């Protein structure tokens, strides 16, 4: 009976980590109604790396897909990318990203995360931002972990319409709509 419970729990653990690689050991422990120690032992037994290593592995595999900009130019860590469809990036807010007096993160970091992610998902050799419509919805502080999700809504000729939402946990803190323009190798717009 005990072994059967463990087998079922470990099967669920594998499924959760595959579908949501950003789950922490604490999240998994709550989902499976066991201790964090049990999750760590199960992960060790199953060869599932800890959260940091899972994110690093996802980022390394994703970096190779980027076409329109260098993967090093993406603000934050590029975690998932399906060219021409969607992408996810992660940005940790550090001390140097906030205003000294208010301790609130500078908006330029969220814009850079959203804009570079939008550009990264464009399936074209070169692209630039033509239009950006954005909204800052809540302040962000040191230690916050921002997850940006971008989605290509539609394409019209050489124009790509991309929406990006950035969340801190479950709270949306920023969103933007971009019109990105694909360029030919000579730098001129495609017609």
C-alpha positions as protocol buffer text, in pm:
chain_id: "A"
residue {
  index: 1
  type: UNK
  ca { x: 0 y: 0 z: 0 }
}
residue {
  index: 2
  type: UNK
  ca { x: 278 y: 242 z: 99 }
}
residue {
  index: 3
  type: UNK
  ca { x: 480 y: 164 z: -215 }
}
residue {
  index: 4
  type: UNK
  ca { x: 172 y: 212 z: -432 }
}
residue {
  index: 5
  type: UNK
  ca { x: 113 y: 560 z: -281 }
}
residue {
  index: 6
  type: UNK
  ca { x: 475 y: 649 z: -344 }
}
residue {
  index: 7
  type: UNK
  ca { x: 457 y: 528 z: -705 }
}
residue {
  index: 8
  type: UNK
  ca { x: 142 y: 734 z: -767 }
}
residue {
  index: 9
  type: UNK
  ca { x: 293 y: 1041 z: -595 }
}
residue {
  index: 10
  type: UNK
  ca { x: 612 y: 1017 z: -799 }
}
residue {
  index: 11
  type: UNK
  ca { x: 411 y: 980 z: -1119 }
}
residue {
  index: 12
  type: UNK
  ca { x: 220 y: 1296 z: -1034 }
}
residue {
  index: 13
  type: UNK
  ca { x: 546 y: 1471 z: -946 }
}
residue {
  index: 14
  type: UNK
  ca { x: 688 y: 1390 z: -1289 }
}
residue {
  index: 15
  type: UNK
  ca { x: 371 y: 1516 z: -1460 }
}
residue {
  index: 16
  type: UNK
  ca { x: 368 y: 1841 z: -1259 }
}
residue {
  index: 17
  type: UNK
  ca { x: 733 y: 1917 z: -1334 }
}
residue {
  index: 18
  type: UNK
  ca { x: 685 y: 1843 z: -1706 }
}
residue {
  index: 19
  type: UNK
  ca { x: 382 y: 2070 z: -1739 }
}
residue {
  index: 20
  type: UNK
  ca { x: 497 y: 2343 z: -1498 }
}
residue {
  index: 21
  type: UNK
  ca { x: 877 y: 2341 z: -1465 }
}
residue {
  index: 22
  type: UNK
  ca { x: 863 y: 2658 z: -1252 }
}
residue {
  index: 23
  type: UNK
  ca { x: 702 y: 2482 z: -954 }
}
residue {
  index: 24
  type: UNK
  ca { x: 916 y: 2510 z: -642 }
}
residue {
  index: 25
  type: UNK
  ca { x: 959 y: 2222 z: -400 }
}
residue {
  index: 26
  type: UNK
  ca { x: 718 y: 2410 z: -171 }
}
residue {
  index: 27
  type: UNK
  ca { x: 455 y: 2430 z: -449 }
}
residue {
  index: 28
  type: UNK
  ca { x: 493 y: 2060 z: -523 }
}
residue {
  index: 29
  type: UNK
  ca { x: 471 y: 1967 z: -154 }
}
residue {
  index: 30
  type: UNK
  ca { x: 141 y: 2155 z: -123 }
}
residue {
  index: 31
  type: UNK
  ca { x: 2 y: 2000 z: -441 }
}
residue {
  index: 32
  type: UNK
  ca { x: 91 y: 1648 z: -333 }
}
residue {
  index: 33
  type: UNK
  ca { x: 16 y: 1705 z: 37 }
}
residue {
  index: 34
  type: UNK
  ca { x: 357 y: 1588 z: 157 }
}
residue {
  index: 35
  type: UNK
  ca { x: 661 y: 1749 z: 318 }
}
residue {
  index: 36
  type: UNK
  ca { x: 921 y: 1944 z: 125 }
}
residue {
  index: 37
  type: UNK
  ca { x: 1175 y: 1682 z: 235 }
}
residue {
  index: 38
  type: UNK
  ca { x: 965 y: 1409 z: 70 }
}
residue {
  index: 39
  type: UNK
  ca { x: 959 y: 1608 z: -255 }
}
residue {
  index: 40
  type: UNK
  ca { x: 1336 y: 1652 z: -243 }
}
residue {
  index: 41
  type: UNK
  ca { x: 1390 y: 1281 z: -183 }
}
residue {
  index: 42
  type: UNK
  ca { x: 1149 y: 1191 z: -465 }
}
residue {
  index: 43
  type: UNK
  ca { x: 1322 y: 1434 z: -703 }
}
residue {
  index: 44
  type: UNK
  ca { x: 1659 y: 1286 z: -612 }
}
residue {
  index: 45
  type: UNK
  ca { x: 1534 y: 932 z: -664 }
}
residue {
  index: 46
  type: UNK
  ca { x: 1373 y: 1022 z: -997 }
}
residue {
  index: 47
  type: UNK
  ca { x: 1668 y: 1229 z: -1122 }
}
residue {
  index: 48
  type: UNK
  ca { x: 1460 y: 1549 z: -1143 }
}
residue {
  index: 49
  type: UNK
  ca { x: 1687 y: 1851 z: -1098 }
}
residue {
  index: 50
  type: UNK
  ca { x: 1606 y: 2134 z: -856 }
}
residue {
  index: 51
  type: UNK
  ca { x: 1420 y: 2442 z: -984 }
}
residue {
  index: 52
  type: UNK
  ca { x: 1732 y: 2645 z: -1069 }
}
residue {
  index: 53
  type: UNK
  ca { x: 1880 y: 2364 z: -1275 }
}
residue {
  index: 54
  type: UNK
  ca { x: 1546 y: 2300 z: -1455 }
}
residue {
  index: 55
  type: UNK
  ca { x: 1526 y: 2669 z: -1550 }
}
residue {
  index: 56
  type: UNK
  ca { x: 1888 y: 2667 z: -1666 }
}
residue {
  index: 57
  type: UNK
  ca { x: 1828 y: 2359 z: -1884 }
}
residue {
  index: 58
  type: UNK
  ca { x: 1516 y: 2516 z: -2040 }
}
residue {
  index: 59
  type: UNK
  ca { x: 1702 y: 2841 z: -2104 }
}
residue {
  index: 60
  type: UNK
  ca { x: 1996 y: 2670 z: -2275 }
}
residue {
  index: 61
  type: UNK
  ca { x: 1770 y: 2471 z: -2506 }
}
residue {
  index: 62
  type: UNK
  ca { x: 1563 y: 2778 z: -2590 }
}
residue {
  index: 63
  type: UNK
  ca { x: 1855 y: 3014 z: -2666 }
}
residue {
  index: 64
  type: UNK
  ca { x: 1931 y: 2825 z: -2987 }
}
residue {
  index: 65
  type: UNK
  ca { x: 1589 y: 2898 z: -3140 }
}
residue {
  index: 66
  type: UNK
  ca { x: 1612 y: 3281 z: -3148 }
}
residue {
  index: 67
  type: UNK
  ca { x: 1644 y: 3430 z: -3499 }
}
residue {
  index: 68
  type: UNK
  ca { x: 1564 y: 3804 z: -3505 }
}
residue {
  index: 69
  type: UNK
  ca { x: 1803 y: 3911 z: -3223 }
}
residue {
  index: 70
  type: UNK
  ca { x: 2093 y: 3753 z: -3042 }
}
residue {
  index: 71
  type: UNK
  ca { x: 1980 y: 3536 z: -2752 }
}
residue {
  index: 72
  type: UNK
  ca { x: 2218 y: 3740 z: -2532 }
}
residue {
  index: 73
  type: UNK
  ca { x: 2006 y: 4049 z: -2608 }
}
residue {
  index: 74
  type: UNK
  ca { x: 1696 y: 3908 z: -2440 }
}
residue {
  index: 75
  type: UNK
  ca { x: 1638 y: 4083 z: -2106 }
}
residue {
  index: 76
  type: UNK
  ca { x: 1609 y: 3816 z: -1840 }
}
residue {
  index: 77
  type: UNK
  ca { x: 1631 y: 3442 z: -1901 }
}
residue {
  index: 78
  type: UNK
  ca { x: 1458 y: 3304 z: -2207 }
}
residue {
  index: 79
  type: UNK
  ca { x: 1281 y: 2995 z: -2073 }
}
residue {
  index: 80
  type: UNK
  ca { x: 1057 y: 2881 z: -2356 }
}
residue {
  index: 81
  type: UNK
  ca { x: 1021 y: 2979 z: -2718 }
}
residue {
  index: 82
  type: UNK
  ca { x: 807 y: 2854 z: -3000 }
}
residue {
  index: 83
  type: UNK
  ca { x: 910 y: 3066 z: -3298 }
}
residue {
  index: 84
  type: UNK
  ca { x: 620 y: 3245 z: -3458 }
}
residue {
  index: 85
  type: UNK
  ca { x: 385 y: 3156 z: -3170 }
}
residue {
  index: 86
  type: UNK
  ca { x: 483 y: 3223 z: -2809 }
}
residue {
  index: 87
  type: UNK
  ca { x: 761 y: 3264 z: -2555 }
}
residue {
  index: 88
  type: UNK
  ca { x: 835 y: 3292 z: -2184 }
}
residue {
  index: 89
  type: UNK
  ca { x: 1114 y: 3475 z: -2003 }
}
residue {
  index: 90
  type: UNK
  ca { x: 1208 y: 3520 z: -1638 }
}
residue {
  index: 91
  type: UNK
  ca { x: 1358 y: 3835 z: -1485 }
}
residue {
  index: 92
  type: UNK
  ca { x: 1477 y: 3865 z: -1125 }
}
residue {
  index: 93
  type: UNK
  ca { x: 1461 y: 4223 z: -996 }
}
residue {
  index: 94
  type: UNK
  ca { x: 1792 y: 4317 z: -836 }
}
residue {
  index: 95
  type: UNK
  ca { x: 1913 y: 4612 z: -630 }
}
residue {
  index: 96
  type: UNK
  ca { x: 2054 y: 4794 z: -934 }
}
residue {
  index: 97
  type: UNK
  ca { x: 1714 y: 4789 z: -1112 }
}
residue {
  index: 98
  type: UNK
  ca { x: 1524 y: 5002 z: -858 }
}
residue {
  index: 99
  type: UNK
  ca { x: 1502 y: 5372 z: -784 }
}
residue {
  index: 100
  type: UNK
  ca { x: 1708 y: 5460 z: -479 }
}
residue {
  index: 101
  type: UNK
  ca { x: 1439 y: 5665 z: -305 }
}
residue {
  index: 102
  type: UNK
  ca { x: 1118 y: 5469 z: -374 }
}
residue {
  index: 103
  type: UNK
  ca { x: 1275 y: 5120 z: -402 }
}
residue {
  index: 104
  type: UNK
  ca { x: 1040 y: 5053 z: -695 }
}
residue {
  index: 105
  type: UNK
  ca { x: 1180 y: 4888 z: -1010 }
}
residue {
  index: 106
  type: UNK
  ca { x: 1243 y: 5116 z: -1305 }
}
residue {
  index: 107
  type: UNK
  ca { x: 991 y: 5062 z: -1583 }
}
residue {
  index: 108
  type: UNK
  ca { x: 1262 y: 5031 z: -1844 }
}
residue {
  index: 109
  type: UNK
  ca { x: 1344 y: 4680 z: -1717 }
}
residue {
  index: 110
  type: UNK
  ca { x: 989 y: 4551 z: -1766 }
}
residue {
  index: 111
  type: UNK
  ca { x: 972 y: 4718 z: -2108 }
}
residue {
  index: 112
  type: UNK
  ca { x: 1306 y: 4563 z: -2205 }
}
residue {
  index: 113
  type: UNK
  ca { x: 1191 y: 4219 z: -2089 }
}
residue {
  index: 114
  type: UNK
  ca { x: 864 y: 4245 z: -2284 }
}
residue {
  index: 115
  type: UNK
  ca { x: 1014 y: 4400 z: -2598 }
}
residue {
  index: 116
  type: UNK
  ca { x: 1310 y: 4163 z: -2626 }
}
residue {
  index: 117
  type: UNK
  ca { x: 1083 y: 3861 z: -2569 }
}
residue {
  index: 118
  type: UNK
  ca { x: 845 y: 3984 z: -2839 }
}
residue {
  index: 119
  type: UNK
  ca { x: 1136 y: 4028 z: -3082 }
}
residue {
  index: 120
  type: UNK
  ca { x: 1279 y: 3686 z: -2993 }
}
residue {
  index: 121
  type: UNK
  ca { x: 963 y: 3502 z: -3095 }
}
residue {
  index: 122
  type: UNK
  ca { x: 953 y: 3657 z: -3445 }
}
residue {
  index: 123
  type: UNK
  ca { x: 1041 y: 3398 z: -3708 }
}
residue {
  index: 124
  type: UNK
  ca { x: 1245 y: 3636 z: -3924 }
}
residue {
  index: 125
  type: UNK
  ca { x: 1618 y: 3707 z: -3960 }
}
residue {
  index: 126
  type: UNK
  ca { x: 1576 y: 4071 z: -3847 }
}
residue {
  index: 127
  type: UNK
  ca { x: 1294 y: 4264 z: -3684 }
}
residue {
  index: 128
  type: UNK
  ca { x: 1244 y: 4597 z: -3509 }
}
residue {
  index: 129
  type: UNK
  ca { x: 976 y: 4744 z: -3288 }
}
residue {
  index: 130
  type: UNK
  ca { x: 741 y: 4967 z: -3488 }
}
residue {
  index: 131
  type: UNK
  ca { x: 477 y: 5045 z: -3221 }
}
residue {
  index: 132
  type: UNK
  ca { x: 455 y: 4974 z: -2848 }
}
residue {
  index: 133
  type: UNK
  ca { x: 145 y: 5030 z: -2638 }
}
residue {
  index: 134
  type: UNK
  ca { x: 211 y: 4945 z: -2274 }
}
residue {
  index: 135
  type: UNK
  ca { x: 59 y: 4966 z: -1931 }
}
residue {
  index: 136
  type: UNK
  ca { x: 235 y: 4944 z: -1595 }
}
residue {
  index: 137
  type: UNK
  ca { x: -19 y: 4791 z: -1357 }
}
residue {
  index: 138
  type: UNK
  ca { x: 159 y: 4747 z: -1024 }
}
residue {
  index: 139
  type: UNK
  ca { x: 494 y: 4839 z: -865 }
}
residue {
  index: 140
  type: UNK
  ca { x: 774 y: 4583 z: -859 }
}
residue {
  index: 141
  type: UNK
  ca { x: 1048 y: 4558 z: -595 }
}
residue {
  index: 142
  type: UNK
  ca { x: 1387 y: 4397 z: -528 }
}
residue {
  index: 143
  type: UNK
  ca { x: 1359 y: 4019 z: -512 }
}
residue {
  index: 144
  type: UNK
  ca { x: 1048 y: 3997 z: -729 }
}
residue {
  index: 145
  type: UNK
  ca { x: 1058 y: 3732 z: -1000 }
}
residue {
  index: 146
  type: UNK
  ca { x: 883 y: 3846 z: -1316 }
}
residue {
  index: 147
  type: UNK
  ca { x: 751 y: 3595 z: -1567 }
}
residue {
  index: 148
  type: UNK
  ca { x: 674 y: 3738 z: -1911 }
}
residue {
  index: 149
  type: UNK
  ca { x: 456 y: 3551 z: -2156 }
}
residue {
  index: 150
  type: UNK
  ca { x: 442 y: 3665 z: -2517 }
}
residue {
  index: 151
  type: UNK
  ca { x: 200 y: 3552 z: -2784 }
}
residue {
  index: 152
  type: UNK
  ca { x: 189 y: 3630 z: -3154 }
}
residue {
  index: 153
  type: UNK
  ca { x: -173 y: 3733 z: -3210 }
}
residue {
  index: 154
  type: UNK
  ca { x: -155 y: 3772 z: -3587 }
}
residue {
  index: 155
  type: UNK
  ca { x: 62 y: 3865 z: -3880 }
}
residue {
  index: 156
  type: UNK
  ca { x: -10 y: 4101 z: -4165 }
}
residue {
  index: 157
  type: UNK
  ca { x: 261 y: 4102 z: -4435 }
}
residue {
  index: 158
  type: UNK
  ca { x: 587 y: 4196 z: -4263 }
}
residue {
  index: 159
  type: UNK
  ca { x: 410 y: 4315 z: -3946 }
}
residue {
  index: 160
  type: UNK
  ca { x: 377 y: 4096 z: -3639 }
}
residue {
  index: 161
  type: UNK
  ca { x: 125 y: 4179 z: -3365 }
}
residue {
  index: 162
  type: UNK
  ca { x: 254 y: 4049 z: -3030 }
}
residue {
  index: 163
  type: UNK
  ca { x: 95 y: 4078 z: -2685 }
}
residue {
  index: 164
  type: UNK
  ca { x: 308 y: 4039 z: -2374 }
}
residue {
  index: 165
  type: UNK
  ca { x: 193 y: 4005 z: -2013 }
}
residue {
  index: 166
  type: UNK
  ca { x: 430 y: 4014 z: -1718 }
}
residue {
  index: 167
  type: UNK
  ca { x: 331 y: 3869 z: -1383 }
}
residue {
  index: 168
  type: UNK
  ca { x: 485 y: 3875 z: -1038 }
}
residue {
  index: 169
  type: UNK
  ca { x: 347 y: 3553 z: -898 }
}
residue {
  index: 170
  type: UNK
  ca { x: -19 y: 3559 z: -995 }
}
residue {
  index: 171
  type: UNK
  ca { x: -48 y: 3939 z: -1015 }
}
residue {
  index: 172
  type: UNK
  ca { x: -16 y: 4107 z: -1355 }
}
residue {
  index: 173
  type: UNK
  ca { x: 227 y: 4399 z: -1324 }
}
residue {
  index: 174
  type: UNK
  ca { x: 281 y: 4500 z: -1688 }
}
residue {
  index: 175
  type: UNK
  ca { x: 132 y: 4437 z: -2029 }
}
residue {
  index: 176
  type: UNK
  ca { x: 213 y: 4553 z: -2379 }
}
residue {
  index: 177
  type: UNK
  ca { x: 100 y: 4523 z: -2736 }
}
residue {
  index: 178
  type: UNK
  ca { x: 372 y: 4548 z: -2997 }
}
residue {
  index: 179
  type: UNK
  ca { x: 372 y: 4581 z: -3373 }
}
residue {
  index: 180
  type: UNK
  ca { x: 706 y: 4442 z: -3486 }
}
residue {
  index: 181
  type: UNK
  ca { x: 834 y: 4483 z: -3840 }
}
residue {
  index: 182
  type: UNK
  ca { x: 1043 y: 4224 z: -4019 }
}
residue {
  index: 183
  type: UNK
  ca { x: 1338 y: 4369 z: -4215 }
}
residue {
  index: 184
  type: UNK
  ca { x: 1529 y: 4238 z: -4514 }
}
residue {
  index: 185
  type: UNK
  ca { x: 1902 y: 4177 z: -4475 }
}
residue {
  index: 186
  type: UNK
  ca { x: 1975 y: 4516 z: -4638 }
}
residue {
  index: 187
  type: UNK
  ca { x: 1793 y: 4690 z: -4352 }
}
residue {
  index: 188
  type: UNK
  ca { x: 1491 y: 4802 z: -4551 }
}
residue {
  index: 189
  type: UNK
  ca { x: 1134 y: 4698 z: -4483 }
}
residue {
  index: 190
  type: UNK
  ca { x: 989 y: 4405 z: -4677 }
}
residue {
  index: 191
  type: UNK
  ca { x: 705 y: 4503 z: -4901 }
}
